[in-house]
Amino acid sequence: MIWNEHQERMSADERHQLQSDRLRAQVKHVYDHVLPYRAKMNALGVEPGDIRNIDDLPCLPFTTKDDLRDNYPFGLFAVPQSEIVRVHASSGTTGRATVVGYTRADIELWSEVMARCLAGAGVSTADTVQVAYGYGLFTGGLGLHYGAEHLGATVVPISGGNTRRQIQLMRDFETTVLACTPSYALHLADALREAGLSKDDIKLRVGIFGAEPWTEGMRQKIESELGIMALDIYGLSEIVGPGVACECTERKGLHVHDDHFYPEVIDPQTGSSVQSVGRGELVFTTLTKVGLPLLRYRTRDLTELDATPCACGRTTMRMRKCLARSDDMLIIRGVNLFPSQIEAVMLEIPGLAPHYRLIIDRVSNLDRLTLEVEADEQVFSDSIGQLESFTVRIRRALESAIGLGIEVKLVEPRSIERSEGKAKRVIDKRHLQ
Amino acid sequence: MIIKQLSVFLENRSGRLTEVTGALAESQINIAAQCVAEASDFGILRMIVSDPTLARSVLRDKGFAVHLTDVLCLTTPNVPGALHNALHVLSKAGLSIDYMYAFAIQDHAFVALRPNDLEKSIQVLLAHDQTLLQAADIGSG
C-alpha cells in the first residue's frame, strides 16, 4: 500500500519543482536563523537568492558531524527553544554527543515518513507492531513508535532487551510486525528455538530492521527462521531518525523520501558530486525540517542512487543498502562508535599504555566488543585482585563513555602490533561486507 | 630473611610457560619453587630462582612484564602440626597471608609466603623459633 499516493508517485517534473521550491525556502530559513550556516555561506560567497532550483545544491556548503559537535548542544537549531518539543542525542564521549531537536511539525513529518515506510512494507491498521528498538535518546524506538501509531497499527512499545518477554508477548498479542536491529532479530530467532518453539508458534509476517549494517545472508536467515519478509530501513538522527528511506516489498533498493530529504552522492575524497546517480558517499539536505534543518549533511555511508521508477509504483529516488562507510565509525548493536572515543577514555587512565586492539565479533547473533590492553610493568602487579580491579575500572570508564558493554582483557606487553603507518587497532570479525 | 620472588604476567595460551622456563634454562638460572595463580584471561607466574635479578633482565629482554616481590621462605620439620604452629603464630599476631605455596619431602617442608606485613612477620616468626631461609640458601644452587 502507498501511504501518500500523491507525494510518493509524483512525476519527475513535479518532484523537481517541489524539491526546488522547498530547497529555496529551507536555505532562506537556515540563512536567516542559523548563524554558523550564514557564516559558511558568506565564506563561499553564496546567498539564498543564488539558489534557484535543486540543481544549484552543489553551490551550498557541506555539513559534518563535527559541525554538530562544535555547536553542541543547540547551536545549529533554527528556532527558539520554546518551539522545540523533543531532543534526541547520539552516543559520544561526554559533551561530544550529537544533539538533534524537533518542533511539533518535525515530529509530524517524522511520523509521516515512518508511516510511509510501514505502509510500503505492507503494514496496516490490522497489524500489531512490536517495537523492540531501544526507547530513549536513541531515535529508533520512538521513531518507529510514532510512525506505527500514525498509521493506526497497534503498537507494543516493549523497547530492546528482555528476550523472553519479547517472545511471550509476541505470542500472547499475536504480533505481526517486528521492528528492531537485524542482529536482535536473529537473537530472537535463536531464543525461540531454545524455548522449543518455531516460526509456526508465532504470527509474525514482516520485519523492519535497521540501525546497523546487515547482509543478504542475514536477511535469508532471519526470513527462514522467523517466517517473515525482512525489510531494510535507513535513517540517521541528524536527518530525522529512522524513516529517511525504507525498502518496499519489491526489495529493489530503499525508497528515499526525497520530497523531505534530498539525497546526493559525492566522491568522499574530493567532495565533488558524482554524476547524478552512481556510487559514492551519501549526502542529505533536509527540505522541510524546521528545528534542525541541515544542508548537504555528509552521512559517511557509501551507497548508490537509482532514479528509475520502482515496480511498486513509487517514483522516489532509491538507494542501495549501505554496507560500507567512508570513515572509521563502527555500528555496534545499533550504537555508533568511533575508535577515537575509546582512545579518549584510555588517555585518562594513568599507567595505561596507548596500545590497544578492539575486537568485534558476533556471538549468538549479538555484537560483542573486547578491548585488549597491554599489561606493561607500570600496570602489572603481583596481585590478581589488583589486576582485575584495574580491568574493571577501564571497563566501567568505557561503558559509561560509549554506552555499550565491553570486555577488557589484559595482554602481554608488546603483543599488540606496532606499525609505522596506521595501526590496525580495530578487528571486525562480523564479516558484513 | 627477605627472598626476592619473580612475578611474571602471562596470557593464558599454550607455550607461554615454556618460553619462560626455556629462557631461564639458557641463562643457567635454577628454579627452586614455582606456582601459577590464574585469573580468567591471564595468570601470574611466581618463582623463586637462584638469581632473581638476572632472571628479571633475561625475561624483560624477551618482552615479559616482570616484578620482583618480597616474600618469606619458611622451613619446618616434615611432621604433623608444624605448618599449623607457624601459621598460628602469625594469626595470633593479627597478620594475614596474601598467598603461599609449599612442598614437603623427606625431613623438611618449605613454604613460600607473602604476608601483608613482611617485617612484622619476620619478627614474630623468629621470636617463636621458626626458621626462615636466606637468599644465599637458594642462590647457591
Boltz contact constraints between the chains, C-beta under 6 A:
constraints:
  - contact:
      token1: [A, 375]
      token2: [B, 9]
      max_distance: 6.0
  - contact:
      token1: [A, 375]
      token2: [B, 65]
      max_distance: 6.0
  - contact:
      token1: [A, 376]
      token2: [B, 65]
      max_distance: 6.0
  - contact:
      token1: [A, 377]
      token2: [B, 65]
      max_distance: 6.0
  - contact:
      token1: [A, 380]
      token2: [B, 9]
      max_distance: 6.0
  - contact:
      token1: [A, 380]
      token2: [B, 65]
      max_distance: 6.0
  - contact:
      token1: [A, 382]
      token2: [B, 7]
      max_distance: 6.0
  - contact:
      token1: [A, 382]
      token2: [B, 67]
      max_distance: 6.0
  - contact:
      token1: [A, 382]
      token2: [B, 69]
      max_distance: 6.0
  - contact:
      token1: [A, 384]
      token2: [B, 37]
      max_distance: 6.0
  - contact:
      token1: [A, 384]
      token2: [B, 39]
      max_distance: 6.0
  - contact:
      token1: [A, 409]
      token2: [B, 41]
      max_distance: 6.0
  - contact:
      token1: [A, 410]
      token2: [B, 42]
      max_distance: 6.0
  - contact:
      token1: [A, 411]
      token2: [B, 11]
      max_distance: 6.0
  - contact:
      token1: [A, 412]
      token2: [B, 11]
      max_distance: 6.0
  - contact:
      token1: [A, 413]
      token2: [B, 63]
      max_distance: 6.0
  - contact:
      token1: [A, 413]
      token2: [B, 65]
      max_distance: 6.0
  - contact:
      token1: [A, 414]
      token2: [B, 63]
      max_distance: 6.0
